[in-house]
Amino acid sequence: MDEITVRCACGWESTGPTDDVVPITIEHGRRVHNMIATREQVLAMAVDPAGVADDGSRAGAGDPPAR
């Protein structure tokens, strides 16, 4: 994945190149949630930005498409 989107349960979101989004996401988790994530954990949460519908659902993730 060259560009990814990561969404946090709190509503925070970041989209961009993987090498930019990963450290930003790790910092968000540390600063806001007092959690330390690894690069692998962030990448496991990431989706292709084209696969994220406007309502936040993930197209192609086993759920029917957003209406």
Secondary structure, DSSP 8 states (H G I E B T S, - for coil): --EEEEE-TTS-EEEEEHHHHHHHHHHHHHHHH-----HHHHHHH-B-GGGB-TTS-BTTSSS----
